[in-house]
Amino acid sequence: MRQGGAVQTATSPAPDVDEWLDGHVSHRRVDVGPVELHVAEAGAGSPVVLLHGFPEFWYGYRRQFRPLVEAGHRVIAPDLRGYNLSDRPAGVDAYRMDLVARDIHGLVEAITGTDERVDVVSHDWGTTVAWLYVMQHQSRVRRFVALAGPEPWYMSRSLRWTQFRKHPYFFLFQYRFAEKLFARNDHAAVRQVFTGDERTPGAFEPSALDRYVEAFARPGATTAALNYYRAIKRIDPSEVRALQSPLAIPVMLLLAGHDRYVDLSGAHPGEEWCRPRIETIDDSSHWLLTDAAAQVNELLLDFLG
């Protein structure tokens, strides 16, 4: 591994993580202001907040929990609003990226000490939200790792028709038939989202896919998750810019070499906002938390300490 370089993946047997999670992870609901979030927690020490993306939930970080805990961290992984066991407020406007970022602020304030700083690790939509949270509250953040996710300014402009060829599913998700497409054949599309891209054969165990489907199929959960995309156009790009500020804290961008959704142009907000360490895992799909778990964990532990 070298800073600013590319990390090669290696195929290794998938660890039996569920047994460890069952024995070490606790669950509770936390009032963060307008909603309550379900939160999975483990360990003690320096807090690390893990923010998932679409169409996952806290369990997307299942392979990161144990390494972080054993390195001396307190791991805090919420289900974002609308997902799995967290509250699902009604209406598209409730899923604006700025409102979800406020949830993270409320969570950090509710479950950490007044003077305690957190590390933030995020993936996919969690990264879009994390940028806004970190930029507005960097006095509460020690280090930030953005994995395979678009920054908010890029996301706020993603529904322009010039972006259609790059992100056609963004436009598809605006329509209500998207829920029916995901529900067909026992949510086969949810499984295909992950297994259709994996670079490490068998990275997504059938039991893990079952859990993703169970969470995504909860009443109202599919619509809530899709509302993140529908709410993009409910916030003007100028509003997003007003919420951003330059970062003085250490930042690492972690990208996947075979990511068909996010590349550096969408992940980097620009050098006027931060000068991050940039790492690429060559042989990984967008789902690098699972597809390249060992390499991700190595980079996280190196960066977070």
C-alpha positions in Angstrom: 0.0 0.0 0.0 1.3 3.5 -0.7 -0.3 6.9 -0.3 -2.0 8.3 -3.3 -1.6 5.0 -5.1 -3.7 1.9 -6.0 -4.3 -1.1 -3.9 -4.6 -4.5 -5.3 -7.3 -6.8 -4.1 -6.8 -10.5 -3.2 -9.4 -13.1 -3.0 -9.8 -14.6 0.5 -12.4 -16.7 2.3 -15.3 -14.7 3.6 -15.1 -14.6 7.4 -18.1 -15.6 9.4 -18.9 -12.1 10.6 -22.5 -12.6 11.7 -21.5 -14.6 14.8 -19.2 -11.9 15.9 -21.8 -9.2 15.2 -24.4 -11.1 17.2 -22.1 -11.3 20.2 -20.7 -7.8 20.2 -23.1 -5.3 18.6 -25.9 -3.7 20.6 -28.9 -1.9 19.1 -30.9 1.1 20.2 -33.0 3.9 18.9 -31.7 7.5 19.3 -33.7 10.7 19.2 -31.8 13.0 16.8 -34.5 15.8 16.7 -37.1 15.4 14.0 -36.7 11.6 13.8 -35.4 8.6 15.7 -32.6 6.5 14.1 -31.8 2.9 14.8 -28.2 2.6 15.7 -25.8 -0.4 15.8 -22.9 0.0 18.2 -19.8 -1.9 19.3 -16.6 -1.3 21.1 -15.1 1.5 23.2 -12.6 4.3 22.6 -12.4 6.8 19.8 -15.8 7.0 18.1 -16.2 6.2 14.4 -19.5 7.0 12.7 -20.2 4.8 9.7 -22.8 6.1 7.2 -24.2 3.7 4.6 -25.6 4.3 1.1 -28.3 3.0 -1.2 -29.7 0.3 -1.0 -28.0 -0.8 2.2 -28.3 -0.2 5.9 -25.9 -0.4 8.9 -25.1 -4.0 8.0 -23.2 -2.8 4.9 -20.3 -2.2 7.3 -20.4 -5.8 8.7 -16.8 -6.5 7.7 -15.5 -3.2 9.1 -17.0 -3.6 12.7 -14.6 -6.1 14.1 -11.3 -4.6 12.8 -12.3 -1.1 14.0 -13.3 -2.4 17.4 -10.2 -4.4 17.8 -8.1 -1.3 16.9 -9.7 0.5 19.8 -12.6 2.4 18.3 -16.2 2.7 19.3 -18.2 2.0 16.2 -21.5 3.8 15.6 -23.5 2.8 12.6 -27.0 4.2 12.1 -29.6 3.3 9.6 -30.2 6.6 7.8 -33.7 8.0 8.0 -36.1 5.9 5.9 -33.9 2.8 6.0 -34.5 -0.5 7.8 -35.5 0.2 11.5 -35.1 4.0 11.5 -38.1 6.4 11.3 -39.6 7.0 7.8 -41.1 10.5 7.6 -43.6 11.0 4.9 -43.0 12.9 1.7 -40.2 13.5 -0.7 -39.0 16.7 0.9 -38.2 14.8 4.1 -35.2 13.2 2.3 -33.3 16.3 1.2 -29.6 15.8 1.7 -29.3 18.7 4.1 -32.0 17.3 6.4 -30.3 13.9 6.5 -27.0 15.7 7.3 -28.8 17.3 10.3 -29.8 13.9 11.5 -26.1 13.0 11.7 -25.3 16.1 13.7 -28.2 15.2 16.1 -26.8 11.7 16.4 -23.3 12.8 17.2 -24.5 15.4 19.7 -26.8 12.8 21.4 -24.4 10.0 21.9 -20.9 11.5 22.3 -19.3 13.8 24.8 -19.5 17.6 24.4 -15.8 17.9 23.6 -15.4 14.5 21.9 -14.4 14.5 18.2 -15.5 11.7 15.9 -14.1 10.0 12.8 -16.7 9.8 9.9 -16.6 7.0 7.4 -19.2 7.0 4.6 -20.2 5.2 1.4 -22.4 6.1 -1.6 -25.3 8.3 -0.4 -23.8 8.3 3.0 -20.9 10.2 1.6 -23.0 12.9 0.1 -24.6 13.4 3.4 -21.3 13.2 5.3 -19.7 16.0 3.2 -22.5 18.3 4.3 -22.2 17.3 8.0 -18.4 17.4 8.1 -18.3 20.8 6.3 -20.7 22.4 8.7 -19.4 20.7 11.9 -15.7 20.1 11.4 -14.9 21.1 14.9 -16.6 17.9 16.0 -14.7 15.7 13.4 -11.2 14.3 13.7 -10.9 12.6 10.3 -13.1 11.9 7.4 -13.1 9.0 4.9 -15.3 9.2 1.9 -15.7 5.9 0.1 -17.1 5.7 -3.5 -19.7 8.5 -3.0 -20.5 11.7 -4.8 -19.9 15.0 -3.1 -23.1 17.2 -2.6 -22.5 19.9 -5.2 -22.1 17.2 -7.9 -25.1 15.4 -6.6 -27.3 18.5 -6.6 -26.7 18.9 -10.4 -27.0 15.2 -11.3 -30.6 15.4 -12.6 -29.6 17.8 -15.4 -30.4 16.1 -18.7 -26.8 16.3 -19.7 -26.2 13.7 -17.0 -28.8 11.2 -18.3 -26.3 9.0 -20.1 -24.0 8.8 -17.1 -26.8 8.3 -14.4 -29.9 7.0 -16.2 -31.1 5.3 -13.0 -31.3 8.7 -11.3 -34.1 9.6 -13.7 -35.7 6.2 -13.6 -36.0 6.5 -9.8 -38.1 9.7 -10.1 -41.1 7.6 -11.2 -43.3 5.5 -9.0 -42.9 2.3 -11.0 -39.4 2.1 -9.6 -40.9 0.6 -6.5 -42.6 -2.2 -8.5 -39.4 -2.9 -10.4 -37.5 -3.5 -7.2 -40.3 -5.6 -5.7 -40.5 -8.0 -8.7 -39.4 -11.6 -8.3 -38.8 -11.4 -4.5 -36.7 -8.2 -4.9 -34.3 -9.8 -7.4 -33.2 -6.4 -8.5 -31.8 -5.7 -5.0 -29.7 -8.8 -5.1 -28.6 -8.0 -8.7 -27.4 -4.5 -7.7 -24.7 -6.2 -5.6 -23.9 -9.5 -7.3 -24.0 -8.0 -10.8 -20.9 -5.9 -10.1 -18.8 -7.9 -7.6 -15.2 -8.4 -8.6 -14.5 -10.9 -5.8 -16.6 -14.0 -6.6 -18.9 -14.9 -3.7 -18.2 -11.7 -1.8 -21.9 -11.3 -1.1 -23.1 -14.3 0.8 -26.7 -15.4 0.2 -27.5 -14.7 3.8 -26.2 -11.2 3.5 -28.3 -10.6 0.4 -31.4 -11.9 2.3 -30.8 -9.3 5.0 -30.5 -6.5 2.5 -33.8 -7.6 0.9 -35.5 -7.9 4.3 -34.5 -4.3 5.2 -35.3 -2.9 1.8 -38.7 -4.6 1.7 -40.0 -3.3 5.0 -43.2 -1.3 4.6 -42.4 2.1 3.1 -38.6 1.4 3.1 -38.2 1.2 -0.7 -40.1 4.4 -1.3 -38.1 6.2 1.4 -34.8 5.0 -0.1 -35.9 6.2 -3.6 -37.0 9.5 -2.1 -33.3 10.3 -1.6 -33.1 10.5 -5.4 -36.4 12.3 -5.8 -35.4 14.9 -3.3 -32.3 15.9 -5.2 -34.2 18.5 -7.2 -35.9 19.8 -4.1 -32.7 21.7 -3.0 -31.2 24.3 -5.3 -27.5 23.9 -6.1 -26.9 27.4 -4.7 -28.3 26.2 -1.4 -25.9 23.3 -1.4 -22.9 25.6 -2.1 -24.0 27.8 0.8 -23.8 24.8 3.2 -20.2 24.0 2.2 -17.0 25.3 3.7 -13.3 24.4 3.3 -12.0 21.6 5.4 -8.9 21.8 7.5 -9.1 18.2 8.9 -7.5 15.2 7.2 -9.7 13.7 4.5 -9.2 10.5 2.5 -11.1 9.7 -0.7 -11.3 5.9 -1.3 -12.3 4.9 -4.8 -13.0 1.6 -6.6 -11.2 0.9 -9.9 -14.4 -0.7 -11.4 -17.0 1.7 -10.0 -19.7 2.3 -12.7 -21.4 4.9 -10.5 -18.8 7.2 -9.0 -15.5 8.4 -10.3 -13.0 11.0 -9.1 -14.7 13.8 -10.9 -17.9 13.2 -8.9 -16.2 12.3 -5.6 -13.8 15.2 -5.2 -15.4 18.6 -4.3 -12.3 20.5 -5.6 -9.0 21.7 -4.1 -10.6 24.9 -2.9 -12.6 22.7 -0.4 -10.0 20.2 0.6 -6.7 18.5 -0.4 -7.5 14.8 0.3 -5.4 11.7 0.3 -6.7 9.7 -2.6 -6.5 5.9 -2.8 -7.9 3.6 -5.4 -8.6 -0.2 -5.0 -8.0 -1.4 -8.5 -10.0 -4.6 -8.7 -13.1 -3.6 -6.8 -16.7 -2.7 -7.7 -18.6 0.2 -6.2 -19.4 -2.1 -3.3 -15.9 -2.1 -2.0 -16.9 -2.4 1.7 -17.7 -6.0 0.9 -16.0 -6.6 -2.5 -12.6 -5.5 -1.2 -13.1 -5.6 2.6 -9.5 -6.5 3.5 -8.0 -3.7 1.5 -10.6 -1.2 2.8 -9.9 -2.2 6.4 -6.2 -1.8 5.9 -6.6 1.7 4.6 -9.1 2.7 7.3 -6.8 1.5 10.1 -3.8 3.2 8.5 -5.6 6.5 8.2 -7.7 6.5 11.4 -5.0 5.1 13.6 
